[in-house]
Amino acid sequence: MDTLLLYFADERTPALRLAEALQLQAAAIERHRFPDDELRLRLPFAAGQAVPAQVLLYRSLNRPNDKLVELLLVAGEARALGVQRLLLVAPYLAYMRQDIAFQPGEVVSQTIVGAFIAQHFDALVTVDPHLHRIERLEQAVPLGNAAVCLSAAPLLARLIAERRPQALLIGPDAESAQWIEAAARDQGFAHGVCSKLRSGDRQVSIELPALDFRKRQVVVLDDIASSGRSLAAAAEKLLAAGAASVDVAVTHALFAGDALEVLRAAGVGEVWSSDCIAHPSNAIGMAPLLAEALRKLL
């Protein structure tokens, strides 16, 4: 089946890395924003050109509100033009945190966005989605075995092993345990997980695990760095407990607002991330891992 990878200009570099790994042709979707904020998109198909039977759309869903509209528009036009199979590569998958209604009438975005993706795409490949109360991605995105969840933890662990061979891995909260355990298992690191109490989007308190941090090179590992407050609070506690250094490694470098400045002020040294979201801290590329998973779906 002939296959084309489509991408948007702001994600050209990681998309082309993936196209190269898969040995696929790639083309950019033209995007224009009107003064009223509506979007005009144009798929790269000339008049009379044969449309590929299968399309991979590369779109990481950070800053998701515009991007979800893009998915709707691209999928609708691709199907209308005759694309038979449409696969979404979303290294970061948005709206997965809200997986339960804590107040009457509160929207459970995980199931709604998951159903939206399943309605418009035949397969999904993502990395370290923020899943807490479910065990499998297909429970949020009902695509069966075509909903594929990968992890950057082993790749981050190898990077940490190169940069900090004697590292002590720490997770900022219980939710990070799965990534900490995977990374520690891969490289044999000593590890532990903090306890966290959140009282607001940017208000957190951290309790360290019962470990000896004196003179240790500590790396705080998590799936997402958003406001940076949890990571910063952990770093401050670790340095106060005698850690020689504290670095941060994350899959998804959201770093909203002043997050990086907050981390630096807390004493964090290096910050490493995957290229699931383009950011100056990117230190590992996900293309080989994504390509391996996609070969089984194409």
C-alpha positions as CSV (number, residue, x, y, z in Angstrom):
1,M,0.0,0.0,0.0
2,D,1.5,3.4,-1.0
3,T,2.1,5.6,2.0
4,L,2.8,9.3,2.6
5,L,3.8,11.0,5.8
6,L,2.2,14.4,6.3
7,Y,3.4,17.0,8.8
8,F,3.1,20.7,9.7
9,A,6.1,23.1,9.3
10,D,6.7,23.6,13.0
11,E,7.4,19.9,13.4
12,R,9.4,19.4,10.2
13,T,12.6,18.2,11.8
14,P,11.2,15.2,13.9
15,A,8.7,14.3,11.1
16,L,11.5,14.1,8.5
17,R,13.6,12.0,10.9
18,L,10.7,9.6,11.2
19,A,10.1,9.6,7.4
20,E,13.8,8.8,6.9
21,A,13.6,5.9,9.4
22,L,10.6,4.5,7.6
23,Q,12.0,5.3,4.1
24,L,8.7,7.1,3.3
25,Q,8.1,10.2,1.2
26,A,7.0,13.2,3.4
27,A,5.2,16.4,2.6
28,A,4.0,19.5,4.5
29,I,0.5,20.6,5.1
30,E,0.0,24.3,4.3
31,R,-1.5,26.2,7.2
32,H,-2.9,29.7,7.3
33,R,-4.6,31.5,10.2
34,F,-7.2,34.1,9.3
35,P,-7.6,37.3,11.4
36,D,-10.6,35.8,13.1
37,D,-8.5,32.8,14.2
38,E,-10.0,30.3,11.8
39,L,-7.6,28.0,10.0
40,R,-7.2,27.3,6.3
41,L,-5.3,24.0,5.6
42,R,-4.2,22.6,2.3
43,L,-3.1,19.0,1.8
44,P,-0.1,18.7,-0.6
45,F,-2.0,17.0,-3.5
46,A,-2.0,18.6,-6.9
47,A,-4.9,18.4,-9.3
48,G,-5.1,15.1,-11.0
49,Q,-2.5,13.6,-8.6
50,A,-3.2,10.1,-7.3
51,V,-3.9,10.2,-3.6
52,P,-1.9,7.7,-1.5
53,A,-4.0,4.9,0.0
54,Q,-2.4,5.3,3.4
55,V,-1.3,8.5,5.2
56,L,0.6,9.0,8.4
57,L,-0.1,12.3,10.1
58,Y,2.6,13.5,12.4
59,R,1.2,15.9,15.0
60,S,2.3,16.1,18.6
61,L,-0.6,17.5,20.6
62,N,1.0,20.0,22.9
63,R,-0.9,23.3,22.7
64,P,-3.8,21.0,21.7
65,N,-6.8,23.2,21.1
66,D,-5.8,24.4,17.6
67,K,-4.3,21.0,16.8
68,L,-7.4,19.0,17.5
69,V,-9.2,21.2,15.0
70,E,-6.4,20.5,12.6
71,L,-6.9,16.7,13.0
72,L,-10.6,17.1,12.3
73,L,-10.0,19.1,9.1
74,V,-7.1,17.0,7.8
75,A,-8.9,13.7,8.5
76,G,-12.1,14.9,6.9
77,E,-10.4,16.1,3.7
78,A,-8.1,13.0,3.5
79,R,-11.1,10.7,3.6
80,A,-13.0,12.8,1.1
81,L,-10.0,12.6,-1.3
82,G,-9.9,8.8,-1.1
83,V,-7.3,8.0,1.6
84,Q,-8.2,4.5,2.8
85,R,-6.1,4.3,5.9
86,L,-5.2,7.2,8.2
87,L,-2.7,6.8,11.1
88,L,-1.9,9.4,13.7
89,V,1.6,9.7,15.2
90,A,1.1,11.9,18.2
91,P,4.3,11.7,20.4
92,Y,2.5,13.8,23.0
93,L,-1.2,13.0,23.5
94,A,-3.2,15.8,25.1
95,Y,-6.2,15.7,27.5
96,M,-5.3,12.4,29.1
97,R,-5.0,13.7,32.6
98,Q,-8.7,14.4,33.2
99,D,-9.7,10.7,33.5
100,I,-12.5,11.1,36.1
101,A,-15.1,13.7,37.1
102,F,-14.2,15.1,40.5
103,Q,-17.3,17.4,40.4
104,P,-20.7,16.8,39.0
105,G,-20.8,17.8,35.4
106,E,-17.0,18.0,35.0
107,V,-16.0,16.9,31.5
108,V,-13.9,13.7,31.4
109,S,-11.7,14.9,28.5
110,Q,-9.7,11.6,28.3
111,T,-12.6,9.6,27.0
112,I,-14.0,12.3,24.8
113,V,-10.7,13.1,23.1
114,G,-9.9,9.4,22.9
115,A,-13.2,8.7,21.1
116,F,-12.6,11.6,18.7
117,I,-9.2,10.2,17.7
118,A,-10.7,6.7,17.2
119,Q,-13.5,8.1,15.1
120,H,-11.2,9.8,12.6
121,F,-8.0,7.6,12.6
122,D,-7.4,3.9,12.0
123,A,-4.4,3.8,14.3
124,L,-2.5,5.9,16.9
125,V,1.1,5.7,18.1
126,T,2.0,7.9,21.1
127,V,4.7,8.0,23.8
128,D,4.2,8.0,27.6
129,P,0.6,9.1,27.7
130,H,-0.6,10.4,31.1
131,L,-2.7,7.4,32.1
132,H,-3.4,6.8,35.8
133,R,-6.6,5.0,36.4
134,I,-6.5,2.8,33.3
135,E,-4.0,0.1,32.3
136,R,-4.1,0.3,28.5
137,L,-4.2,3.1,26.0
138,E,-7.0,1.4,24.1
139,Q,-9.3,2.0,27.1
140,A,-9.0,5.7,26.4
141,V,-8.6,5.5,22.6
142,P,-10.8,2.6,21.5
143,L,-8.7,1.3,18.6
144,G,-7.9,-2.1,20.0
145,N,-4.3,-3.2,19.2
146,A,-4.0,-0.2,16.8
147,A,-3.7,2.1,19.8
148,V,0.1,1.8,20.5
149,C,1.7,3.2,23.6
150,L,5.5,3.6,23.7
151,S,7.9,4.8,26.5
152,A,10.9,7.0,26.3
153,A,12.1,5.9,29.8
154,P,14.6,3.3,28.6
155,L,16.1,5.8,26.1
156,L,16.3,8.5,28.9
157,A,17.9,5.9,31.2
158,R,20.6,5.2,28.6
159,L,21.3,8.9,28.3
160,I,21.5,9.3,32.1
161,A,23.9,6.3,32.2
162,E,26.2,8.1,29.8
163,R,26.0,11.5,31.5
164,R,25.6,10.4,35.2
165,P,26.8,6.8,35.5
166,Q,26.3,6.7,39.3
167,A,22.9,8.5,39.3
168,L,20.2,8.0,41.8
169,L,16.9,8.2,40.1
170,I,14.0,10.0,41.8
171,G,10.4,10.4,40.8
172,P,8.6,13.5,42.0
173,D,5.3,11.7,42.8
174,A,3.7,8.3,42.9
175,E,2.4,8.7,39.3
176,S,6.1,8.8,38.1
177,A,6.8,5.3,39.6
178,Q,6.2,3.5,36.3
179,W,8.8,5.6,34.5
180,I,11.3,5.4,37.4
181,E,11.0,1.7,37.7
182,A,11.3,1.1,33.9
183,A,14.4,3.4,33.7
184,A,16.0,1.9,36.8
185,R,15.4,-1.7,35.6
186,D,17.0,-0.8,32.2
187,Q,20.3,0.5,33.7
188,G,20.3,-0.9,37.2
189,F,20.0,2.5,38.9
190,A,19.2,3.0,42.6
191,H,15.9,4.8,42.7
192,G,13.0,6.1,44.8
193,V,9.8,8.0,44.5
194,C,8.6,11.1,46.4
195,S,5.2,11.8,47.9
196,K,3.4,14.9,46.6
197,L,0.5,17.0,47.8
198,R,-0.9,19.4,45.2
199,S,-3.1,22.3,46.3
200,G,-3.3,24.1,43.0
201,D,-1.8,24.2,39.5
202,R,1.4,25.7,40.8
203,Q,1.3,24.9,44.5
204,V,2.9,21.6,45.5
205,S,4.6,20.1,48.6
206,I,7.1,17.2,48.3
207,E,8.3,14.6,50.8
208,L,11.4,12.7,49.9
209,P,11.7,8.9,50.2
210,A,13.8,7.5,53.0
211,L,17.1,7.4,51.2
212,D,20.6,8.8,51.8
213,F,21.0,11.6,49.3
214,R,24.3,12.9,50.6
215,K,26.9,13.5,47.9
216,R,24.7,11.7,45.3
217,Q,24.2,12.8,41.7
218,V,20.4,12.7,41.6
219,V,18.3,12.8,38.4
220,V,14.6,13.6,38.8
221,L,12.7,11.7,36.0
222,D,9.1,12.2,35.0
223,D,6.9,12.0,31.9
224,I,5.9,15.7,31.8
225,A,7.4,19.0,32.8
226,S,4.6,21.5,32.6
227,S,4.7,24.3,35.3
228,G,8.0,22.8,36.6
229,R,6.8,23.3,40.2
230,S,6.9,19.6,41.2
231,L,10.3,19.1,39.8
232,A,11.6,22.3,41.4
233,A,10.1,21.4,44.8
234,A,11.8,18.0,44.6
235,A,15.2,19.6,43.6
236,E,15.1,22.0,46.5
237,K,14.5,19.2,49.0
238,L,17.1,17.0,47.4
239,L,19.8,19.7,47.6
240,A,18.8,20.5,51.1
241,A,19.3,16.8,51.9
242,G,22.9,16.9,50.7
243,A,22.6,15.9,47.0
244,A,25.8,16.8,45.1
245,S,23.7,17.8,42.1
246,V,20.2,17.5,40.7
247,D,19.4,17.1,37.0
248,V,16.0,16.6,35.3
249,A,15.0,14.2,32.6
250,V,11.5,14.2,31.1
251,T,9.7,12.7,28.1
252,H,7.5,15.7,27.3
253,A,9.1,19.2,27.6
254,L,6.0,21.3,27.8
255,F,7.8,23.9,30.1
256,A,4.9,26.3,30.2
257,G,5.5,30.0,31.1
258,D,8.5,30.4,33.5
259,A,9.0,26.7,34.2
260,L,12.6,26.6,33.1
261,E,13.5,29.7,35.2
262,V,11.8,28.0,38.2
263,L,13.9,24.9,37.8
264,R,17.1,26.9,37.5
265,A,16.2,28.9,40.6
266,A,15.7,25.7,42.5
267,G,19.2,24.6,41.7
268,V,18.6,22.2,38.8
269,G,21.7,21.7,36.6
270,E,21.0,19.9,33.3
271,V,17.6,19.4,31.7
272,W,17.2,16.6,29.2
273,S,14.1,15.7,27.2
274,S,12.9,13.6,24.2
275,D,12.0,15.3,21.0
276,C,8.3,14.3,21.4
277,I,7.9,18.1,21.8
278,A,10.5,20.3,20.1
279,H,12.5,22.2,22.8
280,P,16.1,23.3,23.3
281,S,16.4,20.6,26.0
282,N,15.8,17.8,23.5
283,A,18.6,15.2,24.0
284,I,17.1,12.0,22.5
285,G,15.2,11.3,19.3
286,M,12.2,9.1,19.2
287,A,12.2,8.3,15.5
288,P,13.8,4.8,15.7
289,L,11.3,3.7,18.4
290,L,8.3,5.2,16.6
291,A,9.4,3.7,13.3
292,E,9.7,0.2,14.9
293,A,6.1,0.4,16.1
294,L,4.8,1.8,12.9
295,R,6.3,-0.9,10.7
296,K,3.9,-3.3,12.4
297,L,0.9,-1.2,11.6
298,L,1.7,-0.1,8.0
